Amino acid sequence: MGENGLGARGNGFATWLFTPHAAWYQGCLIHGWVARATRMPKKLTMLNTIRGSLIDGFYPNGWDLERIDRCCQLGLKKVTTPARHWSREFKPVPVADVAELDWRMGNAIADQIEQTRADGTGLAIILPVGPMGMYKRVVERLRRGRTRADHVHTFNMDEWSDADGNTMPGDQPGGFEHAMGEALFGPLGRFTVPPAQRNFATRRNLPTYLRKIPELRSRGARLVTVYGIGRACHVAFWEPQLAAEYSAGAWKRQPHRLGIALHPLTIEQNALHSFNSRFTLVPCFANSIGPSLFLASDWCIGGADGAYPDRGAMWQGMSLCVTLQYGPSTWVPPSRMPTLPGRLFFLRELGGPLLPEAH
């Protein structure tokens, strides 16, 4: 036995380590490791790491993640190039900042109110709560022009609810009826929409939209939808996962739904932008208009302002790019909006290409 306890055999192994044969053997081991390493993905993304992760199955089942990713890398020029499914009267309009977006959207809404007033026709207008800055411009225009809105019938597109469609009191902060009173109806003063012509998406009133809007249109009223685009790619609170419950034809015929279970992306979006990150205050259900109402619009006015310019970050770029170039899909409700006449105003940076950047 030698001092290391290996004896002659141990000394022989030590000697072997420095022979050409041992060098060849070690090289084989190393090259085997290299070969395995080269089989690993050259670039790590969600697309090649999602399987078995905590986010596997989180996104709506009908989302084509590779298709979404392709939309996000197109860049502003390509993402705003008209696709075959676009209406000839649809146009995306990039703007410089939120102030310009609010100005342009507010003017577009005021144009509809003033033009229908001048034409002696009614206006049925479906309205969102967000973007909200546009309503300040609407108020300025109508008050300055002394234009009364008593020919206007408003239909709020959605409202927080419980699972049965029961909504919060109209004066509760955070509710959409309260928000509209603060931003539009109250500031308009004597030029405002008459209270009896303001419709909110309550359990009792939302089902009446299917009767009221066609009645107004039968008397010559114009139907306009104003919309934003959700992080979960919804229009109003018509969530993407609802596509699993309908055929494509039946999906298009849905006028409304009470007590929609909101996607987690929707909860988080609103926690960040309407509840100062306090997610415990965000209701988990909502009432919403359905596709048969917004797809019947004579004109649409859309807006996407989801960026944080002071940090160079954003939350709405994917939603915008997918809206414009994914192609019509029941799993991506705003992908239907380019098939309708109208304008979609958006912050220029949302058009991409959307690339990683640490903040």
Secondary structure, 3 states (H helix, E strand, C coil): CCCCCCHHHHHHHHHHCCCHHHHHHHHHHHHHHHHHHHCCCCCCCHHHCCCCCCCCCCCCCCCCHHHHHHHHCCCHHHHCCCCCCCCCCEEEEEECCHHHHHHHHHHHHHHHHHHHHHHCCCEEEEECCCCCHHHHHHHHHHHHCCCCCCCEEEEECEEEECCCCCCCCCCCCCCHHHHHHHHHHCCCHHHCCCHHHEECCCCCCHHHHHHHHHHHHHCCCEEEEEEECCCCCCECCECHHHHHHCCHHHHHCCCEEEEEECCHHHHHHHHHHCCCCCHHHCCCEEEEECHHHHCCCCEEEEEECCEECCCCEECCHHHHHHHHHCCCECCEHHHHHHHCCEEEEEEHHHHCCCCCCCC
